């Protein structure tokens, strides 16, 4: 069902970005936001009438800030800024990231500190609603004076330049806007800089990564509960008393989730009094690992939520007429958050892969080697675990913190940069890899459950049945690639989580 996302400057949520980016919900602008934008523009025009010299309005940019620009060249100045800064390279960003960035840029301009005309925000919204998506190369931002290069590519299309996707076709910006019935713009003083100064690319990637990470953490706990049952692990490690005496919020919530997932398990009940003393850490310490990742995600979501609703332009035009230059475009908060998220989700992949390995190893699992139907003749899921190992190894490289690097730009004027957009892209790639890793664990755990006559817990049973609707048990060797892809899509779409939560109630 299509819903509406409202730009009002201060109340956008990660879910709003998700719905705009992936569901393509309609965007509206609150009337009070338009009034704030208009007021800010009036103040800029008054300053120009008074002959003030103000950075970004009638000066050069960066190291060229000391050069004053004649009034009759201010529109050319803004156009040249967009043209010269559109220097990105690499594959285009996914459409969902572009849509998220357009929403976020409109929202920060709607705060009324950027000095643009309302038509700038209205045009961004019209492009979103009609599906005109600028082509933005993925590389080129150092994340300090905002995402300058990628936002310049976004802004080109507003001027009828650059490239855009419209109704599945790649068009020149002018043709895309004309086909959609949207007027192109001539930028006035300050408007080019206002479109470019900000962290909206890294924040769009970050918001979608956070949404995916929360969903993935739920799926990882579902897969781990399936593995716990397949491996005949104990549920005693999830006793509420253990986690109350080390009261990290995520740890307690994860333990509760596992208890819900394995509730009424005949498999676990059948071996409560066996001779086994303790499970390996991959089973016993799920709350401590997944819970720590959940606490990290909570922090990341808070950072992203603040950033989405912030004024990240420079200079900022305040209601009393002051124009102040600062550094709100610097991406350090997002850079740290994205590095932290990448590290946390890489660790989720690590524990998931190790659990998959346990399912493969007969002496520990009590299951056929590699879950093969006819071991020796069949290899079963041996190579699926190899794939998981490859992905978690790749993640260890991607998880190296981007925010620890800085290369000066603009002749040393911009002498410290965040690399936040690189951090965000890496976190997104890590999450995609972990979706596959968890899918492989779920595939293996479902196969492991085939060797139990007793019923698993209520949540595990719901997940198992949903997987089996689309993926039959192994009956001799077959390529697991398609099966992995199917479960990965179940995870990314949130469908497997929805099926399980319908059965046991909300997780996390």
N, C-alpha and C positions, 0 to 999 in steps of 0.2 A: 504494500500500500504506500503510495506516494505521500510524503509529509512535507512540511514547510520548515526551513531553517531561516531564522531571522537574524540579520546583522543589526546589533544594537550596541556594539562596542565593548561589552563587558561580560557577556553571559554565554559565549560560545563554549561548547564542551567537545571533548574528544569524540563523543558519539555524533555530534553535529558534523564534524569533519568526516567521519566515516560515512554518514548518510549522504552528505554532499558529494563525496569522492566516489563512492561505490554504488549507492542507491540512486544518485542523481536527483535528489529531492529538490523541490523548487526553493529558490532563495528570495527573500524579501528584505527590504530595508525599513527599519523603524523610523517613523516621522521625526522623532526627536533627534535621531542620529543625523538625518539630513539637515536639520536646523543647526546642529553643532558644526557640521562641515561647512555650511554657508557662513556661519559666524567667523570661523577660522579664515576662510577665504577673504572675507571683508577686511579683516585685520591686515592680511598680506597686502592687499591692494592699497589700503590707507598708508602703509609704510612706503610703498613705491611712490605714491603721490607726494609724500613728505621728503623724498630724496634720500632715504636711508640706504646705507651700504650693508647688506646682510648676506652672510655666507649661504650659498645654495640658491639664493633668490636673484642676486645680480653680481655674483662673483664666479670665478672658476671653481674647480672642485679638487679635493685632495691637496696635493702639493701646489696646485695652481690657485689656491683659495685667495691669494693676495692680489689677484688680477681682477679689477672691476670691469664689468661688462656694460656697454651702453644700453640704454633702455630699448632702443629700436632693434636690438639683437637678442632680447631675452627669450623669445620663442625659438629662435635658431639654437640658442644655448641649450635649451631643454631637449630639443630634437637631437642635437649632436651628442648630448650625454647618453641618450638611449642607444643611438647608433654605435657609438664608440665602445660602449660597455657590453654590447652583445657579442662577447668573444668566447662563448662556451664551446666545448668540444665533446665528442663522444656520442653514445647512443642517446636518443630522446628519453626523458623521464616518462614514466608511465602516466597515462591520462589521469588516473586517480590522484597522483601526486600533484599534477598541474591543477586539477580542480580544487584540491585542498588548499594549495598556495593562493589561488585566486580568491577563494573565500576569505582566507586569513588576511590577505592584503587589503581587501575591501573592509574588513572589520577594523584593522588598525587605523586606516584612514578615517573611518567613521567615528573615531574617538574625538576628532575635532582639534587635533594638534598639528596637522600637516599642511594646512593652508591650500588645499586643493579645492576645485569646484565640485559640487555634488555629481556632475556628469561623469567624473572619473569613476566613482564608485558605482554609479548607475550602469555604466558601460560594462564594468567587470561582471556585475550581476546579470545583465542581459546576455553576455557571452556564456555565462554558466547555464542560464536557463534555456538558451537555444543551442547549447552544445558546440560552441566554437572554442577549441582547445589549442592554445599556442604550442608549437613544437619547441621544447626547451632541452638543449643538450645537458647531460647529467653532470658533466665535469667543468670546473672553472671557478668555483667559489672557494675562497679561503675563510669565509664566515666571519668577517670582521666588520667592514662597513656594510654589513648585511650581505645578503646573497646577490651581490651586484650583477654578475654576469647572467645567471639564470633569470633573475627578475627583469633584466633588460630584454631578454628574448621574449618573455611574457608580454612586456610593454610594447614591443615592436608591432604586435598585431593590433593594438589599440590605435596605432598610427596608420594602419593599412600596409604595414611592411612585415618582413619576416615570413614565417610559414605557420600554418595552422591545420588542424584536422577538423573536418566538418562532415558529419554524416558518413564517416568511413573513408573520406577522400582527403588526400594531402593537397592543400591549396596554398597559393600565395595569400598572405594575410589580407590584402585588399579584397581578393575574390571571396575568401571565406566570410568576411564581414558583410560584403554585399549580398552573398547568397543567403545569409541569415537575416538580412534586413536590418543590420546594425550600422549606425553611422560611425565612421572613423573620426579621430580627434586631432586637433592641433593643440599642443600643450602650451599652457600659459606659464608665467614665472613660477618657479618652485615645484611644478607638478612632475617634471621628469625625475628630479631627485627624490620626491616623495614616493614615487612608484618603486624606486630602486633600493632605498635605504631600509633594510629590514631583514628579519630572519625567517621569512615565510616559507622558503623552500625547505630548509632544515626542519622547521617546525611542522610542516605538512607531513614530511617523511616521518618525523618523530611521533606525531599524533596517530598516524596509521600503524606505525610499528608498535606503539603502546596498546592500541586496540587489538592487534594481532597477538601480542605477547600475553595479554590477559586471557584471551580465548585459548591460546596454546598452552598456557599453564594449567588450565582446566583439563584440556585434552591429555596433557602429560600425566596428570594425576589419575585420570581414567585408565590410561594405558598401564601405569604402574600398578594400579589395583588389579587389573587383569593379570599382570605378571605375578603379583603376589599370590593370587589364587592358583595360577598355572604351576607355580613353583612350590605350592603347599607351604607358604610362609605363614607366620603367626600374625594375628591382629593385636597382640598384647603391646607391641611397640607404639601403638596409637592410642593407648589408654589416656584419657583426659588428664589424669593426675600427673603423668610424666611431663606434660607440656605446660601445666599450670605453674610448675616450679622453675621453668625457664620461659617466662611469659613474652617471648617475641610474638607479636600479633599474627604474622604469617604462619609461623610454626603451628600455633594452636588451630588456626583455620584449616591448614592442610591436614592435620591429624583428624579433625572433624570430618573433612571431606572423605578421607579414606574410610573412616568408620561408616559413613553413609553409603559409600560405594559397595562395601563388603557386608552390609547388614543382612542378616539371615542367611549367611553363606553356609551351605551344607559341607562344602569342601573344607573350609577352615574349622568348622565344628568337629569334623571327622578326625582331626589330628591334634586336638588341643592338648592331649596328654601323652604325646609322643616323646621320644628320647632326645630330640633335637633341642639344644639349649638356646641358641641365638641364630637369627638370620644374618646374612652378610649386610654390609652397610647400604648397598643399593636398595634393599628392601626396608631395613630397620630405620634408616636415616632419611627416608623420603620427606617427612615433615621438616626436618632441619635444612634440607637442601632446597626443596620446592618452596618452603616457607620463607627462606631468606631471599629467594628470587621474587616472591610475592611482595615482600617488604620493599625490595629495591624498586619494583614496578610502581608501588604506591608513591614513592618519592619521585620517580620519573613522571608519572601522571600529574603530580602537583606542579612540577616545573613546567611541563608542556602547557598545562591549563593556564598558568600565569602568563606564559609567553604569548599564547594565542590571543589574549585579551589585553595586550600591552601596546603602548605607543613606542614603536621602534624606529621612528624617523629621526632625521637630523637635518637642520635644526628643528626644534619644537616651538610652535607658536602658542603661547598661553593666553588665557582669556583677558588678562590685564594688558596685553600688547607686548609683553616681553618675548623676545625670540632668543632662545638659549641653545647653544651648541653643546652637545654631550656625546655619549657613546652608547645609547640604548640599542644601537644596531649590532653591537658586539655579541657574538653568539656563544660566549663562554658558558652561560648556564645550560644551554641546550647541548653544547659539546660534551660537558661533563656527564649530563644525564644520559646521552646516547651511548657514550663509552661504557657507563655503568650498566645500562640495559644490555648492551652487547655482551659484556662479561657475564652477567647473570644468566642470560639465555644460552650462552655457550655452555655454561655449567649444567643447565637443564639437559642439554644434548649429551653432555658427558655421562651423566648418571643414567640416562635412558639407554645409551649405547651399551653401557656396562651391564645393564639388566638384560638387554637382548642377548648379550654374550652368555649370560647365565642360562638363558633358555636353550642355548645351543649345546651346552656341555653336559653330557649324560650323567657323569658322576655327581654333579651338583643338582641337576634338575630332576633326575629320575624319569626323564622323558627320552624318547628316541634321539640319537645323535642328530643334531641340526634339524630336528623335528621332521626328519625324512620318513616317508611312507615305507620304503624298503632301503634302509641305510646300506650304503656301499653301491648298490645299483643306482640309488637316488642320492642326490646331494641336499635335497630339501631347501632350507633357507640359509645355507652356509654363506652364499655370496650376498645375500641381503644384509647380513651383519658386516661384511666387508664394506658395503656401500655406506652403512652407518659410521663405520670407523673412518672412512675417507672424509665424510662430511664433518665429523667432530674435529678431525685434524685440521681441516681447512678453517674451521671456526677459531682455532687457537691462533692462527695468523690474523684473521679478521678482527679478533678481539683486542689486538694491540691498541692501546689508547691513542686515538688521533689527536686528542686535546693536549698531549704532551709536546706537540710540534708547533712551531711558529716560524714563518718566513716573512720578513718585512716586505711591504709593498708601498707603492706610491712614493718612491724616492725617500723612504724612511719615515714619511709622515704617518703611515699606518704601520707602526713598527712592532705591533703585537697582534696576531690574528688567532682565531679560535679553531679553525679547521672543523667547525661543527657540522657542516654539510657532509663532509667525508665520514665523520663519526656516525651520522644518521644513516647514510647509505650502507655503511658496514653493519650497523645494528639490524637494518632491514634484511640484509643478505644472510646474516647469522640466523635470524628468525625463520627465514625461508628454509635454510638448511635443517634447522631443528624440527620444523614441521615434517620434513621427510624422515628424520631420525625417529621421532615419536611414532610416525606412521609405521615404520618398520617394526618398532617394539609392539605396537598394537596388532600388527599382522602376525608376528611370532607368538604373542600371548594368546591370540584367538586360536592359533593352531595348537598351542599347548593345552588349551582347555578341552580340545577334542579327546584327550586321553583321560578325562575324568568323567566318571559316571554320575557323580553327585552334582548338585546345582550350585553355581557361584552366587555371590551376593546380588542384591537387587539392581544396583547400578552397573555392576560388571555384566550381569545377564543382559541388561538393556543394550549396552555397547556391543557385546558379542552378537546379539541377534541382529542389530543394525548392520554390522560388518558382514554378517552372513547373508543378508538380503542381496548383497552385491558381489560378494567374493566367496566362492565355495571353499570348503576345506581342501587341502592338498590330497590328491589321489594319484600319486606319482609326480615326477618333476614337471614343472612348467615355468615359464618366465615370470618371475615375481614383479617385474617392472610395472606392469599395468595395475597390479593389485596395490603396490606402493603408491602409485599416483592417485588411485581412487581414494585411498584412506587419507592421503595428504589433502585432497580436496574436501573430504569430510571434515577435516580439522580446520582448514583455512576458512571454510564457509560457516563454521560454527554448528553444522548440522548434527555431528555426533554428540557435541556438548548439549545441544537442545534436546535430543532424544533422551539422554541420560538424566538431565535436570527435570524433564517432564515426569520421570519415574521417581526420583529421589528428592526433588526440590533443588533450590538454587545452591550452587557451589560457591566458595569464596565469599 
